[in-house]
Amino acid sequence: MKTRSRKAAAWSLAMGLFLFSGTAMSTNGYFTHGVGTQSKGMAGTGVGSNADMGTIMTASNPALGVFVDDSWEIGLSIFSPRRSYAASASQLNGGFIDLGGCDPTAPDPAVCLPSHTIAEGKIDSSSEWFPIPYVAKNWSLSNDRNISVAFYGRGGMNTDWDSSNASATSYFCGATPTGGPATGPGPYCAGVAGVDLSQAFLSVNYSGKIGENFAWGIGPILGIQLFEAKGVQTFQAITETLAETGDITRVTSLSNNGHETSAGGGVAVGLWWGINDNVSVGLSYQSKLLMGLLDDYSDLFAEDGDFDIPSSLKAGISVRASDSLRVNFDIEHTSFSEVDAVGNPMIFMFGCPLLPFGGTSVEACLGGESGPGFGWDDMTTFKLGFEWQRDDMNTWRFGYSYGEQPIQAEDVLFNVLAPGVMEQHLTLGLTRQASNGGQWNFSFMYAPEKSVVGPSLFDPSQTIDLSMSQFEFEVAYSF
């Protein structure tokens, strides 16, 4: 009865924490630097390792379930991203950009583009602390077969630009009584701005061995995400809905609609090969997760609110350098560009007929099939991890990872909402055996500050500097 109660408590705690947690702007783009406390202590490595790193490791490589004892594992991380943007002085201050012979008083000022100028200064996002849970269970079957189930949060975006010093000036915001550009609160002059994306995943993996030196795993992944955007109603003037209807009052699915939910799924597969007693390699692939439309934000995201979760490919090698030391090296590639809402650059909007560039494609407006996104490139991350078993009770872990951040300088204006600019991660971890047969795991991650600076798309005389640093502490218990 006591065991059954602990199992129920594990699931209930994880589910409850997800409902009250906002998964913040994570470390490699908007994916975390690893999944599971032991792996995170080694910078997210371990795809090729046959060491028992807990059931949650099957979320990184489904084949690794065959190396895990029957056990429950529950963990919680406290994640803290520190984000800011800084806007330089502007020569336009919200006025018109002259595209050649600009005359704002003309009946059809087709060569005038309204600029959008963010108030000069540095603003910090106010949301800085986020709990992120996970829980996992492994069952060993006959004939070296295993079933592993894992529930975890991963990825996501969160910003909250609510400083009273944040403002912007633009004709997109309206005009003053004297005919000048209006000034409004928030970086897009539409009030407090930001996004909130929380994601949770349930993976079910079936794994097995072929001989002693080869393992495989496969299983579905179910995902659910909650999304909210606020303070971006300014951009209603360049939406597909307005281009199609001519009625700005019908642009109702762009901003400030609360949290919208979508669900979907995909599949994950993994392989492991023991080359010899001391060297092994692993390979895993998670398909793109096809998610339902975010209907309340169909005027914001390309393809009428389509926000799928990009695929990822991982490969790793693990070397037992001695009886007490293991070295892991992993490479992870995330295909952000295959999701238009994330990968399409902002410049795509210049094909929209609502802007004075001669555009003729309604689908190039916000929310269109080829509408603008955040302009993220694919991201490849290189990871190095060390596992040192000091004695029978304590195992220490260390790690470092590097991946070039995905945001292009010309896309900084939209990415004020989602400044995923981290590149380096330093990690530390510890496993401590408990006297009752359980196991405590701890990890710590620090990501030093990284900045991206570029010109504002609607005010080329102004630059915007996006910067972020992060740290995370995670604790887990296996029993």
Order of alpha helices (4+ residues) and beta strands (2+ residues): alpha-alpha-beta-beta-beta-beta-beta-beta-beta-beta-beta-beta-beta-beta-alpha-beta-beta-beta-alpha-beta-beta-alpha-beta-beta-alpha-beta-beta-beta
